[in-house]
Amino acid sequence: MKALVVILFLSLLVMNASVVNAHELSSGYLTLNAGEENTYSGELLLKPDDIGQVAGLDTNGNGALTWGEIHQNQPLLERYITKVLSIRVDDSPCEINLSMPNIRSVSGDSYLVSPIQVMCESGGTLGIHYDGIFEHSPTHKLLVNVNLADQSGSRSQGSSKSTSDNTSVTSVLDTDSRSVTFDASTTSLTALFISLVYEGVWHIFIGIDHILFLVATLLTVNLVREQKQWQKEPSTSRILKHTVILVSAFTLAHSITLTATALNFIALDSRLVELGIAISVLLTALNNIYPLIVRLGIITFAFGLLHGMGFASVFADLNAQSNNLVLSVAAFNIGVEVGQLAIVAVLLPLLLWLRHFAFYAKTLMPLLSSVIAIIAINWTIQRW
């Protein structure tokens, strides 16, 4: 009865929460592509609620930015962006020009997209400094992707087009690290590989839906179903074997679809993918409480295919260039696996210890599964 009261309280708390997001609460994207004569073109993507508050676009103060407010207050938007975003080559500042913004859906979230044109006086080391949104949300992060023209490449005589290759580099700016520099002549494939491994790890840690799916999947790994009840699994080796099977199934599945989607072999609407991920978390949590499937390997593999498409949608947001696409996919995939294994490394010892307490199987596991299910219901409603 006490457990039911707690579940009811948590249900009301979660269902009445104003925002329950599966991904980073505040994130943005900046993409820049090198052009001719020391110019760059690209886009700055910020969440409407974030930019609406800090730039004063939300004139009626209702927390919901409308297209009319965006259009009417475009000068305020441009003034704010040019104030918080500065781009320079070596020690010379570059001129930033903004065009009319638009709205775009990225990984199930709406973003205000501001097209950017950057004009620099000369070539050299590109530096970016960003101070936006942090006063509104200290956890805000800006993912920066720059496609640099190789300054060592030559130009064909009588032609304005460069014959050099491009190098795609990625970095993340946050409240503690607001500046980054890029130099095509010193940027290596190793640096690209390391940066995308980091992005994969980072996405796992901010992807609460992926984390909760993994947690829900492992909550019963230390238990065995007997006489229609969850009982303590006495064998540590069986727990480890079961964990390896589930984690391997999930890893293999999302690696397949992440790679296939990133390489454009398959494609699915990102909103359907995000909805499917929410439902997968819900069904996995409910199965812990009312188990219809005890051997979870096959179902974990199936749900892993969906999660891989979710990872791929984020990978696409990095705008990885085709000249390094295979390397980029491999690096991002490795990062996802490293982040996942780190979570398992923390969770598994705890589950091995908790199995010795009777309240875990009877109360704690169903309670945790119920909370996860409630959160997943909220995500499902939001993404429907």
N, C-alpha and C positions, 0 to 999 in steps of 0.2 A: 504493500500500500504506500509506504514511504517513497519507494522508487517511482511509483506511478505519479505521486504528487510532484516529485522533482522533475519528471519527464514533462508533465503538464506545464510546470512553471517555465522550464526551458523552452517549451514549444511556444508559449505566449511571448517570451522574450525575443526569440528568434523571428517569429512571424510578424511581430510588430516593429522589428528593427527597420529603420528607414532605408538602409543599404546593406545588403549582404552580397559581396562580390566574390567571384571565384578566382579572380586574378588580382594583380596589383591594383590597389585602390586609386592610385594616381600615377599614370605613366604617359609618356609622350614619345614621339618618333621624329627625328630629323634626318632627312636623306638629302645628300648633295651629290651631283654628278658633274665631273669636270667637263667643260666645253672649250670653245675656241677663245684665244686671246685672253687667257687668265680669267675666265668666267666660270661660274658654277650655277646650275639650276637644280631646284629640288622642292621639297615640301616640309613644312613643320606641322605635325599632327598633335593636337592637344585635346583633352576631353572638354566638351562644352561647359560642363559645370565648373571645372577648374578655371578655365580662361574667362568664363563669364563673371566670376566673382572678383578675380584679381585685376582684371582689365576694366571693370565697371560696365561690362556689356549688358548685364542683367539689370536693366533699368527699373523694372517693377519689383525686384527683390524677391521673386517667388521661387528662386532656385532652379528654374527650368528655362534654359536659354532657347529663345525662338529664332526662326530665320529672320523675322522682321527686326528683332533687336540686333542680330548680327549685321544685317545690311545697313541699318540706321547708324550703328556705332562702329562702322569699319575704321574710321580714323582713330578711334580709341584703341582698337585692336592693333593697328599698325604701329601706333605710338608705343604701346606696351611691348610688342615683340622687338622692335628696334632698340628699346631700352634695355631689355634683359638678354638679348642675343647679340653678341659681337663676334665678327669673323675678321681675321687678319692674316696676311702673308708676311712672315718674318715680323718686322716691327711696323708695317704699314697697314692701317685699317682698310677694310674693303667696304664698298657701298652695298647696302642691302635694300632691295626693292620688293614689295609685296603686291600680290594681285588679289582679286576678289576671292574670298574663301568659299569653300563648299563643305558639305557634310559627307562623311564616308564611314561605312561600317568596317571595322577591323577586329577579327576574332570575336565577333558578337557584340562589340562595343562601338558606340558612335563617337567619331572624332571630328573636330573642326580642323579642316585642312587648309593651310595658308600656303599657296604657291610662292616660292622664293627665287629671286634672281640675284646673284652675287657678282659684283664686278671688282676685280682687284687690279692694282697697278702693275704687278709683276708676278712672276712665278717664284716658288720657294716653299718653305715649310708653312703649311696651313694650320692656323690655330683657331679654336672655337671656345668661347666662354659663354656660359649660360647661367642666369640667375632667376629663371622664371618659376613660378608656382610654389617655390620652397616656403615662402612666408605663409602660404595657405595650407600646404601639406608637406611637412618635413620628410615624409617617406617618398615624395615624388622622385621619379627617375626619368631621364631622357635618354633613349637609345639612339645613338648617332651612327649612321652608316654613310661613308663617303667613298665614292668611286673616283679615285685619283688618276689623272693622266700621268703616265710615266714621263717625267721630265727629261729622262735621258734619251727618249725616242726622237727620231728625226722627222722632219717634214719634207714631203715631196716637193721638188722645185716647181714653182708655179701653182702650187695647190695650198689651200689653207687648212687642209685636213691632216691631222697627225696620223702617222703610221705606227705609232707606239701602242703598246698594250696598256690596259687599265688594271689597276689594283683596287680591290674592294676591301675596305678596312672598317672595323666596327668598334665602338666603345660605348660605355655607359656613364652618364654624368648624374651625380646625385648631390645631396646637400653638403657632403664632405669633399667631393671631388667635382668641381664645376668647370674645369678647363681640360682640354685635350689638344694635342698637336699631331698632325699627320704629315708625313713626308714620303712621297712615292719612291724616292731614290733609296730610302733606308727601310721602308716597310717590306718585310719578307713574308713568305708563305708560312713560316713558323709563327710569326706574330699574328697572322690571320687565323691560323689554326688555334692558337691559345685563346684569342679573343672570342672565337665562336664556341670553344669548350666552356669558357666562362659564361657565355650567354645561355648555353644549355643548362648548366647548373643553376644559374640565376632564375631561369624560367620555372624549373622544378620547385624551387623554394618559394616563389611567389604564386605558383599555380595551386591554390588551395584545393581546387576540385581534384587535381591529380593526386595530391597528398592524401586527401580524405578517401579517395578510392583505394589507394594503397593501404592505408590504415584499416579501412573496413574489410579489405580482403584478408589481412593478416590477423584480425582480432580473434578469429577462431582457430588459428594455426596451432595453438597450444592446447586445443580441446579436441575431444572425440565424441561423436554422437552415439549414445547408447540408451536404449529404452526410451526413445523420444526426448532425451535430455542431454544437455551438454555436460560432459564429465572431463576431469583433468586428464590430459594425455601424459602418461607416466614416462614415456620414452623420449628422451632428448634427441636422439638420433632421428626418430620419426618426425619430430617437429622441424628439425633442420632440413630433412629431406623434403618435407611438405613445403617448407618455405622456399627452398631452391626451385622446386617445381613451379610454384605460383609466380615467383619473381621472374624466372626464366620465361614462362609463358607470356607474361605481361611485357617483358623486355623484347622478346622476339616479335610479338605482334606489333607493338608500336614502332619498332625499328623498321618493319616491313612497310607499314603505311606512311611513316614519316618520310622514308626514302622515296617511295613510289609517288607520293603527293608532291614532294619537293622537286622531283625530276619530271613532274607533269605527266606521269603515266596514268594517274587517276585524279579525279577532281570531284569535290562535293561541296555544296554550299556550307560556308563556315557556320552559319546560324544553326543549320541542322546538326552539324557536328557538335557544337556547343550544347545543344539541347540533348543530343544523344549521350554526351558525357555526363550531364546532370542526371539523366535517367539511370545511367550505369551505376553512379554512386548510390542513388536511391535504392535500386534493386539489390545491390550487393549488401547494403546495410540492412534492408528488410529480410534478406535471406539469412542473416545472422540471427534474427529474432524468430522468424518462422521459416526454418530451413527446408526448402524444397530440393535444393541441390547441395549435397555434402562434398562431393569431389569437385572442386572449383577450377581445376586446371583448364578445361575446355571453355567455360564461361569467362574466365579471366583472360584467356587468349582472345576471345571474341570482343570483349570490351576493350582490350588493349589495342585492337585495330582502330577503334574510334578515337582513343586517346592519342594515337600516333598521328591521326589527321589533325587533331587539335594542336599538337606540337608543330606540325608542318605549317599550319596557318601562321603561327608566330615566326617560324623560320622564314616564311615568305615576307613577313614584315621587315626582315633585316635586309631585303633587297639584294641577296647574295647574287653576284654576277656570274654569268654562265662560264666565264673563263676559269673560275675557281669553284664551280658548283659542286663537283664530286667531293673535293676536299672540305668544302663548307658543310655539306650534308654530314659527312663522317665526323667532323669536329663537333657539330651541334649535337649529333646523336650520342657521341661519347660523353659530352657534358650532361645530357639528360640522364644517362646511365650512372654517372658518378654521383649526381645529386640524389638519384633514387637509392643507390646503394648506401649512401650516407644516412638516409632516413631509416632504411632497414637495419643498419648497424646500431642505431640508437634504439629502435623500437623492439627488436628481437630479444635482447637481454632482459628488457623490462617484462615482456610477455612470458619468458621462461621463468621469471621470478613470480609473477602474479598467478600463474597456474596453480601454485601450491595453496592458494587461499580460496575457500569455497565460495566466497562472495563474488569472486571474479566471474565465474560461469553463471551464477544465479542472478547477479545484480549489475555488476560493473560493465560487463560486456554488452548485455542488452541495453543498458543506459547509454553507453557511448554510441552504440549502433543507432539508437533512437534519435540522439542529438544529430548524428550525421545524416540520418534519413530526413529529419526536419529541415536541416539546412539545404539538402538536395531538393526537397519539395519546393523551397523558396526559389532556388536557382531555376528549376524546371518552369515555374510560373513566370519568372522574369524573362526566360528565353523563348517562351512559347510564341 
